[in-house]
Amino acid sequence: MKWRNLAKQRHVAPIQTEQQLVAAYKSVFGRKGEDVEIVLADLAAHTGFYLVEPPGSDLSQYQAGYSAGQRAAFGRLFHFLSLSDEQMAALESAARAEAEQI
């Protein structure tokens, strides 16, 4: 099996490649439905996207970098979504509730 990627296209047609990438993300995560909401809330919770490190937590360079990297990974996905303010607030609420349980 050969896995698809856009590596070779990126240099030849960067604008079209970005458009194809946005369309692919929206195809996977841009749909409405319970499954999408559950997965996005879970990813946001597990990456700490909406969390602030509490006072006294481990803010060593390693841990701070790791936490920032996790948030950046979800931020990349979030960048491609077209959510209304209401949907963003609902996602944040769901992710915070999920994070309290993990």
Secondary structure, DSSP 4 states (H G I P E B T S, - for coil): ------HHHHHH-HHHHHHHHHHHHHHHHSS-SHHHHHHHHHHHHHHTTT--PPTTS---HHHHHHHHHHHHHHHHHHHH----HHHHHHHHHHHHHHHHT-
